[in-house]
Amino acid sequence: MFNKFRLTTNNKKKFVAANFKRKIKGLTDSENQTLSPKRKRTGCFCCRKRRIKCIGTRPVCENCLKKSYLSVWPDGEESLSHNTEFKLTKVIIDKETLNLNKPNQATTDTCNFRQLEGHSDVSSSIDLNSKVIQKTYYDSTDVFDSVKDAMFRKVLIELNSSVLKSQISRLTTFPVLTNKEVFLFNAFTNGFMTDVSPQFTHAKLQPGAVFIPPGINNAIMQRIFFACGASFLLTETKSLEMKKLSNEQFRLYSDGLTDFIQSCDISGNEEWIILSLLLSYLKLRYVHDNQTTNTLSMISIVEGMKFWILKKRQQSTYELSITSSDDGPEFELHTFSSKLGDNPKVTNPIIPKQSTENEVKFCQIINAFRKKLKGRDPMVARDPDYFIKPSDIVSVDSEIYFAISGEETQKRELLMPYEKTMLDSFIFNYSTMLFTCDKSLVGEIASPFIVYDLIRPYLLHPIYKCVVPWMNHPVVGAALPMFELQAKICWLGLRLPLSTEDSTIVHHIRKTASFYIRPILPARVYTREPVSVQQKLLESCFAAEIMSKAIYIYATKLLYPRMQCDDESIQTAAEQAYQAFQKLSFQSQVHVVLCFAMTVLGSVALSKKHRQFWLLKMDKLKAVSRVRAFESMRVIFQKAWYELDETCRPMGWDVLLDNECLKILLV
């Protein structure tokens, strides 16, 4: 009976199908097409190739994610046919906290992709020039990491806007701004300041909260705001008008600042002057002039920092005299030349020779500063030769100890929040500039062994009680001690060939970097803070570890310039840094402070896996951040890895000491 029932059912199905076909035959061609639409091929390429139904969750198909396949999607609506030759690409997915059963967590967990080597159904290579592959690789990572990064940038934009709204009562000059100037100011606050905010820190220490308020009623600072905004728009639009606006606004700023320094008292104006000079230096990362301009810009910042150090020393002496005197405060400004001795070599004005317009402007600012100092230079050393000679190994030992441990044995000075951010920004830019500075101007640059001696008391004081101490460092974060080592090792790199004394210090720095252990998050962070906050705090820790590996490699290059980069110790450090980079999302803001480290690590990349990683990372960062550093690093990697022509062999890590290559680098 069961068989009869099945037979009857089958016959009924055939009858219905036959009737349907007869109805179709009686219709016109247009009606036939309407009733029987063409079957579409949808879904990702991988599911189509595997002959399974695609879930359709762009940009990453869950079927592909579960089976560790690289999800590739068609550009249009139609997918490929079954007989199309398409090779499945297997990837490794590092899933630490990913739970596919909880799709809401997809935006807070990290997922890193690496191509499997030697897998049977993996294509032999991935064409990095393929737009489909590049788009899919990026999109796969974006699902888990880039959403958080975009949210962080959105928070920065909202923070910058709120800073401006809080200053509405002081807006006395903004109503007279032209529409073009308002447009440039908006580009500065929402674009430029977002790009130069690398760390997750206290809201009042974010660069936008510090750099914007001083310019509300300051016409000179407004000019550098407009110049920075035009520079940011130039990288996006490639417009000659924006380049002209940037140069014009910077010229007005530099002329106004030079006149102010020459005619007015700097006392009480140190902070906004230094902040504006820092902005002018950061502007060069968008509109690059040349290596000399970058160096002169940093020298002008150092000259401004001298006045700030004098001011802080004066305040400390004043407080000390109040506590030690019974008759009331008595204070006399002691010139530091009487304590430290004069060094006319570093106080002479800089005379530009066949310079560009920007070089002339920075020279004018530097010379105006030096005329105001009048023998009170706090960075002039006790020993006349100390200016160009680093301190001995014992002082390096103690400096590193204080920078890392923060013991109470070192005197701490009170800072305001804007001073903390200003100092942090100076540390980062000064340390990075020493890597690519113009060697002809080394005699005009203050030694980092002196600079860090003077500013260390101000580095160790926390402003706010945060969940981790390095949230009080809005730019360098947990990598503060590594930036000190970077500055000193780059300074010694300018003194090649190394003397016996220099080699001893480089050995010590190399040893310190090799044994460096990244900070660990306290247990309360994991129990009280959301996953997104944990991730941002961890990124700062991994950034410090990455810098330590780069410093170790660079110090090795200085000590053994003829060593090949395929040495086991070098490749081990590069692999450890690569593993640390896997903990950072491709679009993380913290990459902005890792330009030196990425240049060093990329130059020693030998494996195909590492080189693909660096090329993909440069492309991704270049698309997110408008600074030209990542584009210039890609050029350096090409020189290090490939034969550009028959007469030019791959330079390898020799690019780190090649002056022509360093001129290209914009870090």
C-alpha positions in Angstrom: 0.0 0.0 0.0 2.9 2.3 0.8 4.4 1.8 -2.6 1.0 2.6 -4.3 0.8 5.8 -2.3 4.3 6.8 -3.4 3.5 6.0 -7.0 0.3 8.0 -6.9 2.2 11.0 -5.5 4.9 10.9 -8.1 2.3 10.7 -10.9 0.5 13.7 -9.4 3.7 15.7 -9.4 4.4 14.8 -13.0 0.9 15.8 -14.0 1.2 19.2 -12.3 4.6 19.8 -13.9 3.2 18.9 -17.3 0.2 21.2 -16.9 2.5 24.0 -15.9 4.7 23.4 -19.0 1.6 23.5 -21.3 0.5 26.7 -19.8 4.0 28.2 -20.4 3.9 27.1 -24.0 0.7 29.1 -24.6 2.1 32.4 -23.5 4.0 35.0 -25.5 7.7 35.4 -25.1 7.4 38.5 -22.9 4.8 36.8 -20.7 6.9 33.7 -20.5 10.0 35.7 -19.3 7.8 37.4 -16.6 6.5 34.2 -15.2 9.7 32.2 -15.3 12.5 34.6 -14.2 16.1 33.7 -14.9 17.9 31.9 -12.1 20.6 34.0 -10.5 23.9 32.9 -9.3 24.4 34.6 -5.9 26.7 34.2 -2.9 30.4 34.3 -2.4 32.9 32.6 -4.8 34.0 30.1 -2.2 30.5 28.7 -1.4 29.7 28.6 -5.1 32.9 26.6 -5.7 32.1 24.3 -2.8 28.5 23.8 -4.1 26.9 24.9 -0.9 24.3 27.5 -0.1 25.9 30.8 0.8 24.5 32.6 3.9 25.3 35.9 2.3 26.7 37.7 5.3 29.0 40.3 3.7 31.8 41.1 3.9 32.7 37.7 5.4 30.7 34.6 4.8 30.2 32.6 8.0 30.6 29.3 6.0 34.0 30.5 4.8 34.9 31.7 8.3 34.1 28.3 9.9 36.1 26.4 7.4 39.0 28.9 7.4 38.6 30.0 3.7 39.3 33.4 2.4 35.9 34.9 1.5 35.8 36.4 -2.0 32.8 38.2 -3.3 31.8 39.2 -6.9 32.0 42.9 -7.8 28.4 42.7 -9.2 25.3 40.7 -8.3 26.2 37.6 -10.3 28.5 35.0 -8.8 30.6 32.6 -10.9 29.3 29.4 -12.4 30.2 25.9 -11.1 32.6 25.2 -13.9 34.7 28.4 -13.5 38.3 27.9 -12.4 38.5 29.4 -9.0 41.1 28.4 -6.4 40.1 28.3 -2.8 42.5 30.0 -0.4 42.9 28.5 3.1 43.8 30.9 5.9 44.6 30.5 9.6 42.2 32.4 11.9 43.6 33.2 15.4 40.4 33.3 17.4 41.1 34.1 21.0 37.7 35.4 22.1 35.7 35.0 18.9 32.4 33.1 19.3 30.5 32.5 16.1 27.3 31.7 18.0 27.3 35.3 19.3 27.4 37.6 16.2 27.1 40.7 18.4 30.6 40.1 19.6 32.1 40.3 16.1 32.9 43.9 16.5 34.8 43.6 19.7 37.0 40.5 19.1 40.1 40.2 17.1 40.6 37.9 14.2 43.9 37.8 12.3 44.5 36.1 9.1 47.6 34.4 7.8 47.9 32.3 4.7 48.6 28.6 5.3 51.9 27.3 3.9 52.0 24.0 2.1 48.2 23.3 2.3 46.9 21.1 -0.4 44.0 23.3 -1.6 45.7 26.6 -1.2 46.8 28.7 -4.2 50.6 28.9 -4.5 50.6 32.7 -4.1 48.3 35.7 -3.7 48.5 38.4 -6.2 48.7 41.6 -4.1 47.8 43.7 -7.1 44.4 41.9 -7.4 41.7 44.3 -6.3 39.4 41.4 -5.4 41.9 39.8 -3.1 43.0 43.1 -1.5 39.4 44.1 -0.9 38.5 40.7 0.6 41.6 40.6 2.8 40.8 44.0 4.2 37.1 43.4 4.6 37.8 40.1 6.5 39.8 42.0 9.1 37.5 45.0 9.1 34.6 42.9 10.5 36.4 42.4 13.8 38.9 45.2 14.1 38.2 48.2 11.8 34.8 48.8 13.3 36.4 49.5 16.7 39.0 51.7 15.0 36.3 53.7 13.2 34.4 54.1 16.4 37.5 55.3 18.2 38.1 57.9 15.4 34.4 58.9 15.7 35.0 59.4 19.5 38.0 61.6 18.7 35.9 63.7 16.3 33.1 64.1 18.8 35.7 65.1 21.5 37.3 67.7 19.2 33.8 69.1 18.5 32.9 69.2 22.2 36.1 71.1 23.0 35.1 73.8 20.5 31.5 73.9 21.9 32.9 74.4 25.4 34.7 77.5 24.3 31.8 79.2 22.7 31.8 81.9 25.3 35.3 82.9 24.2 34.6 83.0 20.5 35.3 86.7 19.9 37.3 86.4 16.7 35.6 83.4 14.9 32.5 85.3 13.7 34.7 87.4 11.4 36.2 84.3 9.7 35.5 83.8 6.0 33.7 80.7 4.8 37.0 79.3 3.5 38.7 79.7 6.8 35.8 78.0 8.6 36.1 75.2 6.2 39.8 74.8 6.9 39.2 75.0 10.6 36.7 72.2 10.4 39.2 70.1 8.4 41.8 70.8 11.1 39.6 69.8 14.1 37.8 66.8 12.5 40.5 65.5 10.2 44.0 66.6 11.1 43.7 66.3 14.9 42.1 62.9 14.6 45.0 61.6 12.5 47.6 62.7 15.1 45.8 61.3 18.2 47.3 57.8 18.5 46.5 56.6 22.1 43.5 55.8 24.2 44.0 58.2 27.1 42.1 60.5 29.4 39.7 62.8 27.5 41.4 66.0 28.8 44.8 64.7 27.7 43.8 64.0 24.1 45.7 66.2 21.6 42.4 67.8 20.4 41.5 68.9 23.9 44.9 70.5 24.3 45.8 72.0 20.9 42.4 73.6 20.0 41.6 75.8 23.0 44.7 78.1 22.8 43.8 79.1 19.3 40.3 80.2 20.0 41.3 83.9 20.5 44.9 83.7 19.1 45.2 84.9 15.6 48.7 83.5 15.2 47.6 80.0 16.2 44.5 80.2 13.9 46.8 80.6 11.0 48.6 77.4 11.7 45.2 75.7 12.2 44.2 76.8 8.7 47.5 75.7 7.3 47.2 72.2 8.9 43.6 71.9 7.7 44.6 72.8 4.1 47.5 70.3 4.3 45.0 67.6 5.4 42.7 68.4 2.5 45.6 68.4 0.1 46.3 64.7 0.7 42.7 63.9 0.0 42.0 66.2 -3.0 45.4 66.7 -4.5 44.2 70.2 -5.2 46.8 72.9 -6.1 44.5 75.4 -4.4 44.9 73.6 -1.1 48.6 73.6 -1.5 48.6 77.3 -2.2 46.4 77.9 0.9 48.6 75.8 3.1 51.8 77.7 2.1 50.0 81.0 2.4 48.6 80.4 5.8 51.9 79.0 7.1 53.8 82.1 5.8 51.3 84.3 7.7 51.8 82.2 10.8 55.6 82.2 10.7 55.8 85.9 10.1 53.4 86.6 13.0 55.2 84.3 15.3 58.7 85.8 14.5 57.4 89.3 15.1 55.8 88.2 18.4 59.0 86.6 19.7 61.1 89.6 18.7 58.8 92.3 20.1 56.9 90.7 23.0 57.8 88.9 26.2 57.8 85.1 25.8 57.3 84.6 29.6 53.7 83.3 30.0 53.4 82.5 26.3 55.7 79.4 26.2 52.9 76.8 25.9 50.9 78.1 23.0 54.1 78.9 21.1 55.4 75.4 21.5 52.0 73.9 20.6 51.9 75.9 17.4 55.4 74.9 16.5 54.5 71.2 17.1 51.6 71.7 14.7 53.9 73.2 12.1 56.1 70.2 12.4 53.2 67.7 12.1 52.0 69.6 9.1 55.2 68.6 7.2 54.0 65.0 7.5 51.2 65.9 5.0 53.0 68.5 2.8 56.6 67.5 2.8 59.3 70.0 1.9 62.6 68.3 2.5 64.8 66.7 5.1 66.4 70.1 6.1 63.0 71.7 6.7 61.9 68.9 9.0 65.2 69.3 11.0 64.9 73.0 11.3 61.3 72.7 12.4 62.3 70.4 15.2 65.2 72.7 16.2 62.7 75.6 16.6 60.6 73.4 18.9 63.7 72.6 21.0 64.5 76.3 21.3 61.0 76.9 22.5 61.3 74.1 25.0 64.3 75.8 26.5 62.0 78.7 27.6 59.5 76.3 29.0 62.2 74.5 31.1 63.4 77.9 32.3 59.9 78.7 33.4 59.5 75.4 35.3 62.9 75.8 36.9 61.8 79.3 38.0 58.6 78.0 39.5 60.4 75.2 41.4 62.9 77.7 42.8 60.1 80.0 43.8 58.3 77.2 45.7 61.5 76.2 47.4 62.2 79.7 48.5 58.7 80.0 50.0 59.1 76.9 52.1 62.6 77.7 53.3 62.2 81.4 54.1 60.6 82.9 57.2 60.4 86.4 55.8 58.3 85.6 52.8 59.1 84.6 49.2 62.4 85.7 47.9 63.3 84.7 44.4 66.1 85.7 41.9 66.2 84.3 38.4 69.6 82.6 38.2 71.0 82.3 34.7 71.9 78.8 33.9 75.1 79.9 32.1 76.6 80.6 35.5 75.8 77.0 36.5 76.4 75.1 33.3 78.8 77.3 31.4 78.3 79.0 28.0 78.7 77.2 24.7 78.7 79.8 21.9 78.6 77.1 19.3 75.0 76.3 20.0 73.8 79.9 20.5 75.0 81.3 17.2 72.2 82.2 14.7 71.5 79.9 11.8 72.2 81.5 8.5 70.4 79.7 5.6 72.2 79.2 2.3 70.2 78.7 -0.8 67.2 77.6 1.3 63.6 77.2 0.5 61.0 79.6 1.8 60.0 77.3 4.7 63.6 76.8 5.7 64.1 80.6 5.8 61.0 81.0 8.0 62.1 78.4 10.5 65.6 79.9 10.6 64.1 83.3 11.5 62.1 81.7 14.3 65.2 79.9 15.7 67.3 83.0 15.5 64.6 85.1 17.3 64.5 82.5 20.1 68.3 82.5 20.5 68.5 86.3 20.7 66.0 86.1 23.6 67.9 83.5 25.6 71.0 85.7 26.2 73.2 83.1 27.8 70.4 81.4 29.7 70.3 78.3 27.6 69.4 75.3 30.0 70.6 72.8 27.4 74.2 74.0 27.4 76.2 71.4 29.2 78.6 71.7 32.2 81.4 70.3 30.0 81.8 72.1 26.7 82.3 68.8 24.9 79.2 67.3 26.6 76.9 68.8 24.0 78.2 66.4 21.3 79.4 63.6 23.6 76.9 61.2 25.2 77.0 60.5 28.9 78.7 57.5 30.3 77.1 54.1 30.7 76.2 54.6 34.4 74.0 57.6 33.6 72.3 55.6 30.8 71.6 52.9 33.3 70.0 55.2 35.9 68.0 57.0 33.2 66.5 53.8 31.9 65.7 52.7 35.5 63.9 55.9 36.3 62.0 55.9 33.0 60.7 52.4 33.5 60.2 52.1 37.3 59.1 55.6 38.2 60.6 55.3 41.7 60.0 58.1 44.2 63.7 58.6 44.5 63.5 60.9 41.5 62.0 64.3 42.1 58.6 64.9 40.4 57.3 68.2 39.1 53.7 69.2 38.9 52.3 69.7 35.4 49.0 70.9 34.0 47.2 68.6 31.6 48.1 70.7 28.5 51.7 70.6 29.5 51.6 66.9 29.8 50.3 66.4 26.3 52.7 69.0 24.9 55.6 67.2 26.5 54.5 63.9 25.2 54.1 65.2 21.7 57.6 66.7 21.9 59.1 63.4 23.1 57.6 61.4 20.2 58.5 63.9 17.4 61.9 64.7 18.7 62.9 61.0 19.1 61.6 60.2 15.6 63.2 63.2 14.0 66.7 62.0 15.1 66.3 59.0 12.8 65.9 61.0 9.6 67.4 64.4 10.5 69.8 66.4 8.2 73.3 65.4 9.3 74.7 68.8 8.4 72.6 70.3 11.2 73.5 67.8 13.9 75.6 70.5 15.7 72.5 72.6 16.1 70.4 69.9 17.7 70.4 69.3 21.5 71.6 65.9 22.5 68.9 63.5 23.8 71.3 62.7 26.7 70.8 66.3 27.8 67.2 66.7 26.8 66.0 63.7 28.8 68.0 64.7 31.8 66.1 68.0 31.9 62.6 66.8 31.2 62.6 63.5 33.2 61.2 65.1 36.4 58.2 66.2 34.4 57.7 62.8 32.7 57.1 60.8 35.9 54.2 62.8 37.4 50.7 61.3 36.7 48.0 63.9 36.0 44.9 61.7 36.5 44.2 58.5 38.3 43.5 56.1 35.4 43.1 52.4 35.2 46.7 52.1 33.9 49.5 54.5 34.5 50.4 54.9 30.8 47.0 56.6 30.1 48.7 59.7 31.5 50.9 59.6 28.4 48.6 60.6 25.5 51.1 60.1 22.7 53.8 57.7 23.7 51.6 55.6 26.0 53.3 52.5 27.5 56.3 53.0 25.2 57.8 56.0 27.1 61.1 54.3 28.1 61.4 52.9 24.5 61.2 56.4 23.1 64.1 57.4 25.3 66.1 54.5 24.0 65.1 55.3 20.4 66.2 58.9 20.7 69.6 57.9 22.1 70.3 55.1 19.7 69.3 57.3 16.7 71.6 60.1 18.1 74.5 57.6 18.2 73.6 56.5 14.7 74.4 60.1 13.5 78.0 59.7 14.9 79.2 56.8 12.7 81.7 55.3 12.8 81.2 54.6 16.5 84.0 55.3 19.0 84.8 52.9 21.8 82.8 54.9 24.2 79.8 55.1 21.8 80.0 51.3 21.2 79.8 50.6 24.9 76.6 52.7 25.2 75.1 51.1 22.1 75.9 47.6 23.6 74.1 48.6 26.8 71.0 50.0 25.0 70.9 46.8 22.8 71.0 44.6 25.9 68.3 46.6 27.6 66.0 46.4 24.6 66.6 42.7 24.2 65.5 42.0 27.8 62.5 44.4 27.8 59.2 42.9 28.8 56.0 44.7 27.8 53.7 46.0 30.5 50.8 43.7 31.6 47.3 44.9 32.3 46.2 44.8 35.9 43.5 42.2 36.8 41.0 44.9 37.6 41.0 46.0 33.9 39.8 42.6 32.8 37.0 42.6 35.4 35.8 46.2 35.2 36.5 47.5 31.7 34.8 46.5 28.4 36.6 44.4 25.8 37.1 47.4 23.5 38.9 49.3 26.3 41.1 46.3 27.1 42.0 46.0 23.4 43.1 49.7 23.2 45.2 49.5 26.4 46.8 46.3 25.1 47.7 47.9 21.9 49.9 50.4 23.7 51.6 47.5 25.5 52.3 45.7 22.2 53.5 48.9 20.7 56.2 49.1 23.4 57.3 45.5 22.7 57.5 46.2 19.0 59.7 49.3 19.6 62.0 47.2 21.7 62.6 44.7 18.9 63.2 47.5 16.4 65.7 49.2 18.8 67.5 45.9 19.2 67.8 45.4 15.4 68.9 49.0 14.8 71.5 48.8 17.6 72.8 45.6 16.0 73.2 47.3 12.7 75.2 50.1 14.3 77.5 47.6 16.1 77.9 45.2 13.2 77.3 47.1 9.9 78.5 44.3 7.7 76.3 41.6 9.3 73.6 40.2 7.0 70.0 40.6 8.1 69.4 36.9 7.7 71.2 36.3 11.0 69.2 34.2 13.4 69.1 36.9 16.1 67.7 39.5 13.7 65.1 37.2 12.2 64.0 36.0 15.7 63.4 39.6 16.8 61.6 40.3 13.5 59.3 37.3 14.0 58.6 38.3 17.6 57.6 41.8 16.4 55.5 40.3 13.7 53.6 38.3 16.3 53.1 41.4 18.3 51.8 43.2 15.2 49.2 40.5 14.9 47.6 41.8 18.1 47.1 45.2 16.5 44.3 45.9 14.1 45.3 47.0 10.6 43.8 50.4 11.1 44.8 51.1 14.7 45.8 54.7 15.5 48.8 53.5 17.4 50.6 52.8 14.2 51.2 56.5 13.9 53.9 56.3 16.6 55.5 53.2 15.2 56.9 54.6 12.0 60.6 54.1 13.1 59.8 50.6 14.3 58.0 49.6 11.1 60.8 51.0 8.9 63.4 48.9 10.8 61.3 45.8 10.9 60.2 46.0 7.3 63.8 46.4 6.0 64.8 43.0 7.5 61.7 41.1 6.3 62.9 38.1 4.3 59.9 35.6 4.2 57.1 36.0 1.8 54.7 36.0 4.7 56.3 39.0 6.3 56.7 41.0 3.1 53.0 40.5 2.1 52.0 41.6 5.6 54.0 44.8 5.4 52.7 45.7 1.9 49.1 45.1 2.9 49.6 47.1 6.1 51.1 50.1 4.3 48.2 50.1 1.9 45.6 49.9 4.6 47.2 52.6 6.8 47.7 54.9 3.8 44.0 54.6 3.1 43.0 55.5 6.7 45.6 58.0 7.7 46.5 60.9 5.4 50.1 61.2 6.5 52.6 60.4 3.8 54.8 58.3 6.1 53.3 55.0 5.1 53.6 55.7 1.4 57.3 56.6 1.9 57.9 53.4 3.9 56.6 51.3 1.0 59.3 52.9 -1.2 61.9 52.1 1.3 60.8 48.5 1.4 61.0 48.2 -2.4 64.6 49.4 -2.2 65.4 46.9 0.6 63.8 43.9 -1.0 64.0 44.1 -4.8 66.4 44.8 -7.6 65.1 48.0 -9.0 67.3 47.6 -12.1 70.2 45.6 -13.3 72.8 47.7 -11.6 71.0 48.1 -8.3 70.8 45.0 -6.0 68.5 44.8 -3.0 69.9 47.0 -0.3 68.5 45.0 2.6 68.8 46.7 6.0 71.5 49.0 4.6 68.7 51.4 3.9 68.7 52.2 7.6 72.0 53.9 7.3 71.7 55.2 3.7 71.3 59.0 3.7 69.6 59.1 0.3 66.9 56.6 1.5 66.4 58.5 4.7 65.7 61.6 2.7 62.7 59.8 1.2 61.4 58.7 4.6 58.7 60.9 6.1 58.3 59.7 9.7 
